């Protein structure tokens, strides 16, 4: 289990489900994302996520960019 406050650097697929965005991680599992901007052009594409874990599966994203 990763501790809350840990810096997250992951690669995976950005998915949108309902009104939320998630990173489907290459290593398995997923993170729900708190985003400061909505990257609609990256949905269903491989991305690199940088952020901070703020909940058990919730990441405050500092950046989402193409992988």
ABEGO torsion letter per residue (X at the ends): XBBBGBBBBBBBBBBBBEABBBBBBAAEEBBBBBBABBBAAABGBBBBBBBBBABAABBBBABBBBX
